Structure formats: C-alpha cells, structure tokens
Amino acid sequence: MFKPVNRYIVFEKTPTTIENDSLIVLPDDYKPAEEKFIEVNSISSAEDVRFVIQHPSKLVIDASMIEEIRVGTTNYSVILDNYVVGILE
C-alpha cells in the first residue's frame, strides 16, 4: 500500500468516452488537444493536505501537473494539493 506524504494526493483517472463517428478523415497520428482540467477519483491523501477529502471523492485537477510514480510493477498517479481546483459534490 502506497501512503502519500508531503501534501500529495493519490488518484485514478475517471474513464472518458471517445466518439469516433466523425465523417472527417484524420491522420493516424492525430491526437486531440488535451483538456487543461480533468476529473479524477481520489484514493488517498497525505495527512497534511490543506483541505478535507473524503475518499473516494471526485476532484478537478490541473492535468499538466500530474506525476506518475512506478514502484515495482505498480503505477500511481499523484498530484500536490495546490493543483486541485475543486471537489465535485
């Protein structure tokens, strides 16, 4: 079990659906622009996070500040608490 410290929050990305019903043909290497803010599900957080999070919670975060950590064969997505812009209720 990975326990975050130093204001980090562990989360998992919320699945998104991609529709491919376009009549326009795009190159195979085309990637749509990524959203600046995304919705994620919190898993756990450090004790010193500066606001209360009931896990699991839906958070809106700055996607450009996501950090990916690999420990052994497990991947964790983490972000500092100051890059959380909101909690969805």
C-alpha positions as CSV (number, residue, x, y, z in Angstrom):
1,M,0.0,0.0,0.0
2,F,1.4,3.4,-1.1
3,K,0.8,6.1,1.6
4,P,1.3,9.6,0.2
5,V,3.1,12.3,2.3
6,N,4.1,16.0,1.8
7,R,0.6,17.2,0.6
8,Y,0.3,14.6,-2.2
9,I,-3.0,13.0,-3.2
10,V,-3.1,9.6,-5.0
11,F,-5.9,9.3,-7.6
12,E,-7.2,7.4,-10.5
13,K,-8.3,9.0,-13.7
14,T,-12.0,9.0,-14.5
15,P,-12.8,6.9,-17.6
16,T,-13.8,9.0,-20.6
17,T,-15.7,8.0,-23.7
18,I,-14.3,8.9,-27.2
19,E,-16.7,9.0,-30.0
20,N,-15.4,8.0,-33.5
21,D,-18.4,8.9,-35.5
22,S,-16.7,11.7,-37.4
23,L,-17.1,12.0,-41.2
24,I,-13.7,13.7,-41.5
25,V,-10.7,11.6,-42.1
26,L,-7.8,12.4,-39.8
27,P,-4.2,11.3,-39.9
28,D,-3.4,8.1,-37.9
29,D,-1.0,10.1,-35.6
30,Y,-3.6,12.8,-34.8
31,K,-4.2,13.4,-31.1
32,P,-6.9,15.8,-30.0
33,A,-5.9,18.6,-27.7
34,E,-5.9,17.5,-24.1
35,E,-8.1,19.3,-21.5
36,K,-6.3,21.5,-19.1
37,F,-8.5,20.4,-16.2
38,I,-9.8,16.9,-15.7
39,E,-12.0,15.0,-13.3
40,V,-10.3,12.2,-11.2
41,N,-11.3,10.0,-8.3
42,S,-9.2,10.4,-5.1
43,I,-7.8,7.2,-3.5
44,S,-5.8,8.5,-0.5
45,S,-4.0,11.6,0.6
46,A,-1.3,12.8,2.9
47,E,-2.3,13.9,6.4
48,D,-1.0,17.4,5.8
49,V,-3.3,18.1,2.8
50,R,-4.7,21.6,3.3
51,F,-8.4,20.7,2.9
52,V,-10.6,17.8,3.9
53,I,-11.0,15.0,1.4
54,Q,-13.5,12.1,2.0
55,H,-12.1,9.2,0.0
56,P,-13.3,8.4,-2.6
57,S,-14.1,12.0,-3.9
58,K,-14.3,13.4,-7.4
59,L,-11.7,16.1,-7.8
60,V,-11.0,18.6,-10.6
61,I,-7.2,18.9,-11.1
62,D,-4.7,20.7,-13.4
63,A,-3.8,17.8,-15.8
64,S,-0.4,19.3,-16.6
65,M,0.8,18.8,-13.1
66,I,0.1,15.0,-12.8
67,E,3.1,13.0,-11.6
68,E,3.3,9.3,-12.5
69,I,5.2,7.1,-10.0
70,R,6.2,3.5,-10.6
71,V,7.0,1.3,-7.6
72,G,7.9,-2.2,-8.6
73,T,5.1,-3.2,-11.0
74,T,2.5,-0.8,-9.7
75,N,1.9,2.7,-11.1
76,Y,0.5,5.5,-9.0
77,S,-0.9,8.9,-10.2
78,V,-0.3,11.7,-7.7
79,I,-0.7,15.4,-7.6
80,L,0.1,18.1,-5.0
81,D,-2.9,19.6,-3.2
82,N,-2.4,23.1,-4.6
83,Y,-3.2,21.7,-8.1
84,V,-6.6,20.6,-7.1
85,V,-9.0,23.3,-8.2
86,G,-12.3,21.8,-6.9
87,I,-14.2,19.0,-5.3
88,L,-17.3,17.8,-7.1
89,E,-20.2,17.0,-4.7
